[in-house]
Amino acid sequence: MGAFSIAAKLDRLFRQHRPEPSYMAVAEAVRAGQGVSISHTYIWQLRTGKRDNPTVTHLTALAAYFGVPVSYFLDDEQTRRIDDQFELLQSIRDAGVTEIALRAADVSPRGRDKISEMIRMVWESERQADS
């Protein structure tokens, strides 16, 4: 599976989600929304590393719940890319960019794309400078 364990990846997804969901809530949402049988205990076991060989069906269902491709669990390079996006999102949250978001609501989709691209470029340049 690569350098990152399923447990570590699932833990990051839980911590990234706001508010952090309970195991019961995730299990119920997966069962109701996707028809996949999964228990809250099993999800806890996966997150804590007590179980480490989930089925593709369970990984796919968990990925769908958290809004990531199933490759997040299977491909460490994909994991890194998505984690970088999560880091950017957290930085935006931490920076309190509510004003930017509210103003962007009145900007055209093309304008919002340009704003997003500029923010990404600044973020990348600062990240490289810190390395």
C-alpha angles and dihedrals in degrees: 000000000000138000097324120064124228087242093056092046093049091046090054090051092051093047092047094053114091116244095020106244125229120245088246092054092050093047092048093047092049092048094045099039101036106019091235115143109230132145130222088236092056091050089051090050091052093047094049095043095245086123120031109169108071123173120255087245091059093044091049092049093048091046091051091049092052094041099243131117115261086244086075086078096040107039119053092200090055088047090054092050094050092043088053088054090049089051090052091049091050090049090052090049091047092048091057096233093169091124092056091049093049093049091046089060088073094048123094118257089253090052092049090052090054092048091050091050092050092050091049091050093050091047092050094047092050092046090052091047090055092053 
